[in-house]
């Protein structure tokens, strides 16, 4: 079993504001040109309930939309608990059979919020797990720093 990638960042806003910025305003801070399936052709990244399970308005998936309008599923939200956090599968550019799990929590700390990320389930990637985990171990801190911006 491989250790999860654990990263965190502190931001000087409430958990409610942090959660909203992370989820509703993902497009405004996510590095789409470098951290997406379609790279420079990525037009949008969003949590979307329109594609959720059985039309449940609380069901969400994380999707990327490219310049041609093609939707790429990054993961399915399994637990949504604003403003405390969410848990979702994670498989951008891969099939759901290779999904890992991401948990993001928003914890009040002093005059702001500690945003914690846990990325686990690397075994689903088989022989490529260690290599891909290494890239995420380096990459997640940069992404979170952009979020904290």
C-alpha positions as a LaTeX table, in Angstrom:
\begin{tabular}{lrrr}
\hline
Residue & $x$ (\AA) & $y$ (\AA) & $z$ (\AA) \\
\hline
Unk1 & 0.00 & 0.00 & 0.00 \\
Unk2 & 1.43 & 3.36 & $-1.03$ \\
Unk3 & 1.27 & 6.35 & 1.27 \\
Unk4 & $-1.22$ & 9.04 & 0.29 \\
Unk5 & $-0.02$ & 12.39 & $-0.99$ \\
Unk6 & $-0.85$ & 14.91 & 1.74 \\
Unk7 & $-0.67$ & 18.66 & 1.13 \\
Unk8 & $-2.15$ & 21.70 & 2.81 \\
Unk9 & $-2.26$ & 25.45 & 2.51 \\
Unk10 & $-3.58$ & 28.21 & 4.76 \\
Unk11 & $-5.67$ & 31.02 & 3.33 \\
Unk12 & $-6.93$ & 34.15 & 5.10 \\
Unk13 & $-10.65$ & 33.61 & 4.45 \\
Unk14 & $-13.46$ & 31.68 & 6.15 \\
Unk15 & $-14.11$ & 28.02 & 5.38 \\
Unk16 & $-17.32$ & 29.04 & 3.62 \\
Unk17 & $-15.47$ & 31.42 & 1.29 \\
Unk18 & $-12.64$ & 28.92 & 0.74 \\
Unk19 & $-15.05$ & 26.10 & $-0.13$ \\
Unk20 & $-16.97$ & 28.32 & $-2.55$ \\
Unk21 & $-13.78$ & 29.52 & $-4.24$ \\
Unk22 & $-12.44$ & 25.98 & $-4.54$ \\
Unk23 & $-15.64$ & 24.52 & $-5.97$ \\
Unk24 & $-17.75$ & 27.25 & $-7.59$ \\
Unk25 & $-14.81$ & 29.30 & $-8.86$ \\
Unk26 & $-12.45$ & 26.47 & $-9.83$ \\
Unk27 & $-12.03$ & 27.86 & $-13.33$ \\
Unk28 & $-10.65$ & 31.16 & $-11.99$ \\
Unk29 & $-7.57$ & 29.61 & $-10.39$ \\
Unk30 & $-6.99$ & 26.08 & $-11.76$ \\
Unk31 & $-3.95$ & 25.91 & $-14.13$ \\
Unk32 & $-5.98$ & 24.61 & $-17.09$ \\
Unk33 & $-3.21$ & 25.03 & $-19.70$ \\
Unk34 & $-0.89$ & 22.67 & $-17.81$ \\
Unk35 & $-3.10$ & 20.57 & $-15.53$ \\
Unk36 & $-5.88$ & 19.29 & $-17.77$ \\
Unk37 & $-6.56$ & 16.60 & $-20.34$ \\
Unk38 & $-6.79$ & 19.00 & $-23.29$ \\
Unk39 & $-4.07$ & 21.42 & $-22.07$ \\
Unk40 & $-4.16$ & 24.67 & $-24.09$ \\
Unk41 & $-7.53$ & 23.64 & $-25.57$ \\
Unk42 & $-9.15$ & 23.45 & $-22.13$ \\
Unk43 & $-12.02$ & 25.92 & $-21.96$ \\
Unk44 & $-13.52$ & 25.13 & $-18.56$ \\
Unk45 & $-13.13$ & 23.04 & $-15.42$ \\
Unk46 & $-16.09$ & 22.76 & $-13.07$ \\
Unk47 & $-18.08$ & 20.73 & $-10.61$ \\
Unk48 & $-21.25$ & 19.96 & $-12.50$ \\
Unk49 & $-24.51$ & 18.53 & $-11.20$ \\
Unk50 & $-26.10$ & 18.26 & $-14.66$ \\
Unk51 & $-24.19$ & 15.04 & $-15.25$ \\
Unk52 & $-24.80$ & 13.67 & $-11.74$ \\
Unk53 & $-26.22$ & 10.28 & $-10.95$ \\
Unk54 & $-29.94$ & 9.79 & $-11.55$ \\
Unk55 & $-30.60$ & 13.53 & $-11.82$ \\
Unk56 & $-29.85$ & 14.00 & $-8.11$ \\
Unk57 & $-29.13$ & 17.74 & $-7.67$ \\
Unk58 & $-26.68$ & 16.91 & $-4.88$ \\
Unk59 & $-24.74$ & 14.54 & $-7.12$ \\
Unk60 & $-21.74$ & 16.16 & $-8.79$ \\
Unk61 & $-18.91$ & 15.26 & $-11.07$ \\
Unk62 & $-15.77$ & 17.20 & $-11.84$ \\
Unk63 & $-15.49$ & 17.81 & $-15.56$ \\
Unk64 & $-13.26$ & 19.53 & $-18.07$ \\
Unk65 & $-14.71$ & 20.98 & $-21.26$ \\
Unk66 & $-12.40$ & 21.45 & $-24.20$ \\
Unk67 & $-12.62$ & 24.03 & $-26.99$ \\
Unk68 & $-14.71$ & 21.64 & $-29.14$ \\
Unk69 & $-17.24$ & 21.17 & $-26.31$ \\
Unk70 & $-16.12$ & 17.63 & $-25.44$ \\
Unk71 & $-16.60$ & 16.78 & $-21.76$ \\
Unk72 & $-13.80$ & 14.90 & $-19.98$ \\
Unk73 & $-14.75$ & 13.44 & $-16.60$ \\
Unk74 & $-12.10$ & 13.88 & $-13.93$ \\
Unk75 & $-14.01$ & 12.28 & $-11.07$ \\
Unk76 & $-17.28$ & 11.63 & $-9.29$ \\
Unk77 & $-18.08$ & 13.25 & $-5.97$ \\
Unk78 & $-19.09$ & 10.67 & $-3.39$ \\
Unk79 & $-19.39$ & 12.96 & $-0.37$ \\
Unk80 & $-20.28$ & 16.67 & $-0.51$ \\
Unk81 & $-20.35$ & 18.53 & 2.82 \\
Unk82 & $-20.04$ & 22.32 & 2.40 \\
Unk83 & $-18.13$ & 24.04 & 3.86 \\
Unk84 & $-16.27$ & 21.19 & 5.56 \\
Unk85 & $-15.15$ & 19.39 & 2.42 \\
Unk86 & $-15.74$ & 16.69 & $-0.13$ \\
Unk87 & $-14.44$ & 13.31 & $-1.25$ \\
Unk88 & $-14.32$ & 12.23 & $-4.87$ \\
Unk89 & $-12.81$ & 9.73 & $-7.26$ \\
Unk90 & $-9.97$ & 11.09 & $-9.41$ \\
Unk91 & $-9.12$ & 9.88 & $-12.91$ \\
Unk92 & $-8.53$ & 12.77 & $-15.36$ \\
Unk93 & $-7.48$ & 11.34 & $-18.71$ \\
Unk94 & $-7.97$ & 7.77 & $-17.50$ \\
Unk95 & $-10.89$ & 5.42 & $-17.06$ \\
Unk96 & $-12.75$ & 5.08 & $-13.76$ \\
Unk97 & $-11.16$ & 1.66 & $-13.20$ \\
Unk98 & $-7.88$ & 3.54 & $-12.51$ \\
Unk99 & $-9.45$ & 6.09 & $-10.16$ \\
Unk100 & $-7.78$ & 7.17 & $-6.98$ \\
Unk101 & $-9.55$ & 9.11 & $-4.23$ \\
Unk102 & $-9.16$ & 12.78 & $-3.33$ \\
Unk103 & $-10.35$ & 14.28 & $-0.06$ \\
Unk104 & $-10.33$ & 18.04 & 0.43 \\
Unk105 & $-11.15$ & 19.51 & 3.83 \\
Unk106 & $-11.60$ & 23.13 & 4.89 \\
Unk107 & $-10.78$ & 23.62 & 8.58 \\
Unk108 & $-11.06$ & 26.97 & 10.36 \\
Unk109 & $-7.67$ & 28.00 & 11.72 \\
Unk110 & $-7.06$ & 31.35 & 13.35 \\
Unk111 & $-8.27$ & 34.13 & 11.07 \\
Unk112 & $-8.48$ & 31.84 & 8.06 \\
Unk113 & $-8.83$ & 28.28 & 6.83 \\
Unk114 & $-6.46$ & 25.34 & 6.49 \\
Unk115 & $-7.20$ & 23.55 & 3.22 \\
Unk116 & $-6.01$ & 19.94 & 3.35 \\
Unk117 & $-5.71$ & 17.55 & 0.44 \\
Unk118 & $-5.30$ & 13.79 & 0.73 \\
Unk119 & $-4.78$ & 11.87 & $-2.52$ \\
Unk120 & $-4.85$ & 8.10 & $-2.02$ \\
Unk121 & $-5.57$ & 4.81 & $-3.77$ \\
Unk122 & $-2.48$ & 4.72 & $-5.96$ \\
Unk123 & $-2.67$ & 0.94 & $-6.29$ \\
Unk124 & $-5.38$ & 1.36 & $-8.94$ \\
Unk125 & $-2.64$ & 2.54 & $-11.31$ \\
Unk126 & $-0.71$ & $-0.72$ & $-11.21$ \\
Unk127 & 2.93 & $-0.57$ & $-12.31$ \\
Unk128 & 2.73 & 3.17 & $-13.05$ \\
Unk129 & 1.59 & 4.04 & $-9.53$ \\
Unk130 & 4.96 & 5.16 & $-8.11$ \\
Unk131 & 5.78 & 7.34 & $-11.11$ \\
Unk132 & 2.37 & 9.02 & $-11.22$ \\
Unk133 & 2.30 & 9.46 & $-7.45$ \\
Unk134 & 5.67 & 11.25 & $-7.66$ \\
Unk135 & 4.31 & 13.72 & $-10.21$ \\
Unk136 & 1.28 & 14.46 & $-8.05$ \\
Unk137 & 3.42 & 14.79 & $-4.94$ \\
Unk138 & 5.26 & 17.64 & $-6.67$ \\
Unk139 & 2.24 & 19.01 & $-8.53$ \\
Unk140 & $-0.39$ & 19.31 & $-5.83$ \\
Unk141 & 1.50 & 21.89 & $-3.78$ \\
Unk142 & 1.76 & 24.17 & $-6.82$ \\
Unk143 & $-1.94$ & 23.81 & $-7.51$ \\
Unk144 & $-2.83$ & 24.59 & $-3.90$ \\
Unk145 & $-0.54$ & 27.61 & $-3.92$ \\
Unk146 & $-2.38$ & 28.93 & $-6.98$ \\
Unk147 & $-5.64$ & 28.43 & $-5.09$ \\
Unk148 & $-4.25$ & 30.33 & $-2.10$ \\
Unk149 & $-3.01$ & 32.96 & $-4.54$ \\
\hline
\end{tabular}
